[in-house]
Structures are given as structure tokens and as C-alpha cells.
Amino acid sequence: MKSLTDHLSQYASYHRDPRNIATHFVGIPMIVAAVVILLSRPVMADAGAGIPLSPAVAASLLTALYYVRLDLRLGFVMAALLAATVVLGAWAAAQSTTVWLWLGLGGFVTGWVIQFIGHVFEGRKPAFLDDVTGLIIGPLFVLVEALFLFGILPQLRQQIEANAGKVRRSR
């Protein structure tokens, strides 16, 4: 299995334009939330704490386990973010079918439009077109880039930049 640095470096190599990174701060959370919303139906049982058991819970748990396996601290942060998204998904699933679909499909399509606009700035196709693991690394990339903005994980940032290059200045 590739290391955290390997995954993030490969993904980062497709994301060196700050405008593209900025679109990812919006587009990727929208896509993740939309997928969780869409997977929040059907409800199979109550998972406790008022969270209905659905495919969203299973997918989020498996994804969180993958992140924890890559890095314990970042994995727990991602697990907490996914848990919050599952709560949002459960709320959306309890709404009318029309609202649930608008939130799920609308968020999914809008998120991808924002992503592709970012890649126009980048001048490069999205990472997942060359390696499907980019779909699961994207949300982790957004978290790590946010942490970098606050000066957190400077050594990881240096390693990624050594492999992928520095973020370019805006044109």
C-alpha cells in the first residue's frame, strides 16, 4: 500500500494552481456530502443515537478505516468529518424524495462542475482519470491543504512539495 505522502504527492501533482486548489475546497465537500446524501436511502434500521443505518454509514465507515490506515490522526479527523456528513445525509434522507434528490444530485453535479472549472485553471485533467484512488484521496487532500494554510503539518507539506512541486503563484 502506498504511504500517505505517496498518495498526497501524486494527487498534489495534479493540483499546483491555487485557483484549482480553491475550487477543491468547495467542490470536493459538495461531492462527498452529495454522495453521502444519496447513499442515505434506503434506511435499513436505527444505528443508535438517532442515526439510521444506511449504505452511507457503511461507506463512511469503510472510508474512515482507509484514512485511519494511512494516518491515525488525519484518519480520525476525516472520520469525524464523515460522521458529520452522515448526520447531514440522515437529515436529507428524512425529507421528501424531491428535496433528497435535489440535495444529492444537485450537490453532486454542482460539485463536479466546480471541480472541472478548477482543472481548466490547472490545465490538467483530474487525478482520478489516471488513478481511481484519486476519488478517495481528494477529500484527504482538501483537509491537508486546509491544515497547511494554518501552518499545521509543515514537514508533510515539505515532503509533498519536494515530490509534486510548490503551488504556483496565481497568473
Backbone hydrogen bonds, N-H to C=O, Kabsch-Sander energy under -0.5 kcal/mol:
donor,donor_aa,acceptor,acceptor_aa,energy
7,H,3,S,-2.5
8,L,4,L,-2.8
9,S,5,T,-2.6
10,Q,6,D,-2.4
11,Y,7,H,-2.4
12,A,8,L,-3.0
13,S,9,S,-1.8
14,Y,11,Y,-1.6
15,H,12,A,-2.3
20,N,17,D,-0.5
21,I,17,D,-2.2
22,A,18,P,-2.3
23,T,19,R,-2.0
24,H,20,N,-1.6
25,F,21,I,-1.2
26,V,22,A,-0.6
26,V,23,T,-0.8
27,G,23,T,-3.5
28,I,24,H,-1.3
30,M,26,V,-1.6
31,I,27,G,-2.4
32,V,28,I,-2.9
33,A,29,P,-2.6
34,A,30,M,-2.6
35,V,31,I,-2.8
36,V,32,V,-2.5
37,I,33,A,-2.7
38,L,34,A,-2.7
39,L,35,V,-2.2
40,S,36,V,-0.6
40,S,37,I,-1.2
41,R,38,L,-0.8
44,M,53,L,-3.7
45,A,53,L,-0.9
47,A,45,A,-0.6
47,A,51,I,-3.1
51,I,48,G,-2.1
53,L,45,A,-4.5
56,A,39,L,-1.7
57,V,54,S,-0.8
58,A,54,S,-1.5
59,A,55,P,-2.7
60,S,56,A,-2.4
61,L,57,V,-2.4
62,L,58,A,-2.4
63,T,59,A,-2.3
64,A,60,S,-2.7
65,L,61,L,-2.4
66,Y,62,L,-1.8
67,Y,63,T,-2.2
68,V,64,A,-2.7
69,R,65,L,-2.1
70,L,66,Y,-1.5
71,D,67,Y,-2.5
75,G,71,D,-2.6
76,F,72,L,-2.1
77,V,73,R,-1.9
78,M,74,L,-2.8
79,A,75,G,-2.4
80,A,76,F,-2.1
81,L,77,V,-2.3
82,L,78,M,-2.8
83,A,79,A,-2.4
84,A,80,A,-2.1
85,T,81,L,-1.8
86,V,82,L,-2.4
87,V,83,A,-2.0
88,L,84,A,-2.1
89,G,85,T,-2.9
90,A,86,V,-2.6
91,W,87,V,-2.2
92,A,88,L,-2.7
93,A,89,G,-2.7
94,A,90,A,-1.2
94,A,91,W,-0.6
95,Q,92,A,-1.3
100,W,96,S,-2.8
101,L,97,T,-2.7
102,W,98,T,-2.5
103,L,99,V,-2.7
104,G,100,W,-2.5
105,L,101,L,-2.9
106,G,101,L,-0.8
106,G,102,W,-1.4
107,G,103,L,-1.5
108,F,104,G,-2.0
109,V,105,L,-2.7
110,T,106,G,-2.5
111,G,107,G,-2.4
112,W,108,F,-2.0
113,V,109,V,-2.3
114,I,110,T,-2.3
115,Q,111,G,-2.1
116,F,112,W,-2.7
117,I,113,V,-2.1
118,G,114,I,-2.0
119,H,115,Q,-1.7
120,V,116,F,-1.1
120,V,117,I,-0.6
121,F,117,I,-1.6
122,E,118,G,-1.9
123,G,119,H,-1.9
124,R,119,H,-1.2
129,L,126,P,-1.4
130,D,127,A,-1.8
131,D,127,A,-1.9
134,G,131,D,-2.5
135,L,132,V,-2.0
136,I,133,T,-1.0
137,I,133,T,-2.1
138,G,134,G,-2.0
140,L,136,I,-0.6
141,F,137,I,-2.7
142,V,138,G,-2.1
143,L,139,P,-1.9
144,V,140,L,-2.7
145,E,141,F,-2.8
146,A,142,V,-2.2
147,L,143,L,-2.3
148,F,144,V,-2.5
149,L,145,E,-1.7
150,F,146,A,-0.8
150,F,147,L,-0.8
151,G,148,F,-2.0
152,I,147,L,-2.6
157,R,153,L,-2.1
158,Q,154,P,-2.3
159,Q,155,Q,-2.2
160,I,156,L,-2.6
161,E,157,R,-2.8
162,A,158,Q,-2.1
163,N,159,Q,-1.5
164,A,160,I,-3.6
165,G,161,E,-1.8
168,R,16,R,-3.1
